[in-house]
Amino acid sequence: MTVVENAEQAKKDPSYLKALTELVYQLADDDFIISFRGAEWLGLAPHIEEDVAFSSITQNTMGHAVMFYELLEELGEGNADVLAHERTLEQRRNGIYLEKRNGEGAYHEEPYYDWALAVVRNYFYETFKKIKMEAISTSSYKPLANVASKALMEQTYHLAHWKMWMNQLQHATEDARERINSRIEEAWSEFEDVLELGSYANDMLKHQLISSEDYLKEAWLKEVGVNIANPPESPLGKKYGSGRNGVHTADLKQALQTFAEVYNSDKKAVW
Amino acid sequence: MYNYVEDGDSKTTAYVEEDQEKYEQFMARIEAGEKIEADDWMPTEYRQALIKLISMHGISEIMGALPEKEWTPKAPTLRRKLGIMAKVQDEMGHGQLLLRVAEDLMKPYGKTRENLMEDLLNGDLKFHNVFHMPTKTWADAGMVGWLVDGAAIMSQTNMLDASYGPYQRALQRICQEEVFHAQHGEAIIMALAEGTDYQREILQESLNRWWPALLMFFGPSSAATTGSSKQDIMIKYRVRKSTNEELRQAFLDKYLPRVFSLGLTVPDETVHYDEKEGKWIYQQPDWNEFKQIIRNKGPRSKERLRLREIAYENNRWVRQALVPETIGS
């Protein structure tokens, strides 16, 4: 494998650069949006200890997003803050399921958030993130492999946390089981694009940036299969399309408006 | 972030006959600078005052995360997002740490954290006046870090040698983290102060709005103002050292020169340092309004409590799932 040591080297091969930036946008946008949804939960978790743990995870995850946006900045995509705040809906590459609102209401007003959604979503996502980060930790692009290794150090604990919630709630009351199962069913019909790499998947594989889509998907199915008491029989789906290709829902639009509200209030300003 | 709320309507503690010999031994211990631990004998008055102080402190940390949380998803840069996320997480951590200390003290009364949450929702447990205030712009996120946490550091530092060991140790850690919060707040404020016209405008507007709440922060200077004050008991039992007014003066000493050097003003034309008296002269905030605020009649009291209420009700199924044996089987 030819190791690409830095951004300057990566920029010399346009096909390599394109596949690499596409991949990093996906990683950055996934972490960014799930962290945004996590931040909306603050103060609303089932108990204080969970608020402390969840906000710690959310904060780490935003840290990972920042590292990915900074990789993009090095690759010539522009300033990391601009990338996070100014790209349009169509330019976003996160999986659609990750942008789903936490429940009814807004985070500061009548937030009827659903803990079952939080648990299922974060468990599914963190399980996949571990597989993806491990695949990327041997990536041909050295700076990316380094970030993945760094992220894995924290991410292992994130996954352990959500796995614990999954196990507890699936084996608790009838009510809890039903709530979790119904969120698993829902995720099953929407999660597939999170597992995918979009239209540059073949180039990503060719340039040894990450493993194949098939491998990632199978590894995820195998892993969650162990922890889900009753895995759905239906095949995985992407009900709303593929976020990897810039398809998104009104939920992401709402998130973009919120997180860029201050940023947009004075674009000349240094905050 | 926190402070002890001096509320005007606290119920009078019933007089409890103490074992005089034990009481004298206890006073000798704290006067010798010894720390009291959770299982040690302590006067009822001491225990009750501590429960009130620490549960209020803990719940204020938790309620205090809510005003900033309003701006967490909106923080205008990636660095600011990381900063404010770290900060609100710390505040929750402080709340948790303090509630654990309060829980140990409440054990003899058979009270738990559930009871504290219920007390909060039904208005028996108060939270600090500053957290009843609205946050209208990003400048408020900076103001909370800079001046509200700055004030909190002063009142907490005042208790760093508190006679109750578990509280004193919690405060050591909390104060260390609060210093970072104040720096985080100051960095936001500096960026605004050196920024565009719009940024300076929201900064001044924010300070104008927060000023009365900041003066109220340390509580009234004497019981005469609001009907009751626990500061004397707290000083007698070596929980705190300075009075409310001494703390407020120290706060003005530290921050007013900084406020003025940034070209900002406070909405009080009379404010000045009196060299002869060696203290700041300022217009008293409206202490009647203060009483209303801490009785949950402040501008955002209802909405903030509503968030906790929704979280409490909405997650009932999770609590039941975690302790299945208690659900009426």
Interface residues (C-beta under 8 A of the other chain):
Chain A: F36 A39 E40 L42 G43 L44 A45 P46 H47 I48 E49 D51 V52 S55 S56 T58 Q59 M62 G63 A65 V66 Y69 A80 D81 A84 H85 G105 Y107 H108 E109 E110 P111 Y112 Y113 W115 Q168 L169 A172 T173 D175 A176 R179 T258 F259 E261 V262 Y263 S265 D266 K268 A269 V270 W271
Chain B: I62 A65 L66 K69 E70 W71 T72 P73 K74 A75 P76 T77 L78 R79 R80 K81 L82 M85 A86 V88 Q89 M92 G93 G95 Q96 L99 R113 W138 I188 A191 E194 G195 T196 Y198 Q199 E303 R306 L307 R308 I310 A311 N314 N315 W317 V318 R319 Q320 A321 L322 P324 I327
